[in-house]
């Protein structure tokens, strides 16, 4: 039960953040739920294909994971690189390096 309430809290929090970027309630909530699903699948060790909009407004199709061994192999120091704070950070399996994007730029899971 605790995991469910934490998940719902994350979805509500992310939905509220998305609404600050001018999204309607339905879009913001849907996007937040998709982000939570993306995070859970990656943390289970799955390889997930997804898309997001980059700073230059181009669309990036990515293949990533948060699988424990991949994360440990890419940590230098105490955690993820500081440039990814406040972003959704993941291990890009095409570049084998950390990548990140702002949650409001998330488009969706491809597979």
DOPA-995476 format. One record per residue (C-alpha): residue number from 1; residue in one letter; x, y, z. Coordinates in steps of 0.5 Angstrom, whole numbers. Layout:
NUGU num residuo  east north    up
NUGU NUM       A     X     Y     Z
...
***
This chain:
NUGU num residuo  east north    up
NUGU   1       X     0     0     0
NUGU   2       X     6     5     2
NUGU   3       X     9     4    -5
NUGU   4       X     2     6    -9
NUGU   5       X     1    12    -4
NUGU   6       X     8    14    -6
NUGU   7       X     7    13   -13
NUGU   8       X     0    17   -13
NUGU   9       X     4    23   -10
NUGU  10       X     9    23   -15
NUGU  11       X     4    23   -21
NUGU  12       X     0    29   -17
NUGU  13       X     7    32   -16
NUGU  14       X     9    32   -23
NUGU  15       X     2    33   -26
NUGU  16       X     2    40   -22
NUGU  17       X     9    41   -25
NUGU  18       X     7    40   -32
NUGU  19       X     1    45   -31
NUGU  20       X     6    50   -29
NUGU  21       X     8    49   -36
NUGU  22       X     1    51   -39
NUGU  23       X    -1    44   -40
NUGU  24       X    -9    42   -39
NUGU  25       X   -10    38   -33
NUGU  26       X   -12    31   -37
NUGU  27       X    -5    32   -41
NUGU  28       X    -1    34   -35
NUGU  29       X    -4    28   -31
NUGU  30       X    -3    23   -37
NUGU  31       X     4    25   -38
NUGU  32       X     6    25   -30
NUGU  33       X     3    17   -30
NUGU  34       X     7    16   -36
NUGU  35       X    13    18   -33
NUGU  36       X    12    14   -27
NUGU  37       X    11     8   -31
NUGU  38       X    18    10   -35
NUGU  39       X    21    10   -28
NUGU  40       X    19     4   -26
NUGU  41       X    20     0   -32
NUGU  42       X    27     2   -32
NUGU  43       X    28     1   -25
NUGU  44       X    26    -6   -26
NUGU  45       X    32    -7   -31
NUGU  46       X    28    -6   -37
NUGU  47       X    31    -3   -43
NUGU  48       X    25     2   -45
NUGU  49       X    24     6   -52
NUGU  50       X    21    13   -51
NUGU  51       X    21    20   -54
NUGU  52       X    22    27   -51
NUGU  53       X    23    34   -54
NUGU  54       X    31    36   -54
NUGU  55       X    32    44   -52
NUGU  56       X    33    45   -60
NUGU  57       X    26    43   -61
NUGU  58       X    28    36   -64
NUGU  59       X    25    30   -62
NUGU  60       X    30    25   -59
NUGU  61       X    28    17   -59
NUGU  62       X    32    14   -54
NUGU  63       X    33     7   -51
NUGU  64       X    35     7   -44
NUGU  65       X    35     4   -37
NUGU  66       X    36     5   -30
NUGU  67       X    38    -2   -29
NUGU  68       X    43    -3   -22
NUGU  69       X    49    -6   -26
NUGU  70       X    49     0   -31
NUGU  71       X    48     5   -26
NUGU  72       X    53     3   -22
NUGU  73       X    58     2   -28
NUGU  74       X    57    10   -30
NUGU  75       X    57    13   -23
NUGU  76       X    63    17   -22
NUGU  77       X    63    20   -15
NUGU  78       X    57    20   -11
NUGU  79       X    51    20   -16
NUGU  80       X    49    22   -22
NUGU  81       X    52    28   -26
NUGU  82       X    50    35   -23
NUGU  83       X    48    38   -30
NUGU  84       X    42    33   -29
NUGU  85       X    39    35   -22
NUGU  86       X    32    37   -23
NUGU  87       X    31    33   -29
NUGU  88       X    30    25   -31
NUGU  89       X    36    22   -32
NUGU  90       X    37    15   -35
NUGU  91       X    43    11   -38
NUGU  92       X    43    12   -45
NUGU  93       X    44     5   -48
NUGU  94       X    46     7   -55
NUGU  95       X    52    12   -52
NUGU  96       X    53     8   -45
NUGU  97       X    53    15   -42
NUGU  98       X    48    19   -37
NUGU  99       X    43    23   -41
NUGU 100       X    37    27   -38
NUGU 101       X    31    31   -40
NUGU 102       X    26    36   -37
NUGU 103       X    19    32   -35
NUGU 104       X    15    37   -39
NUGU 105       X    19    35   -45
NUGU 106       X    17    28   -45
NUGU 107       X    13    25   -51
NUGU 108       X    12    18   -49
NUGU 109       X    14    11   -49
NUGU 110       X    15     8   -56
NUGU 111       X    14     0   -55
***
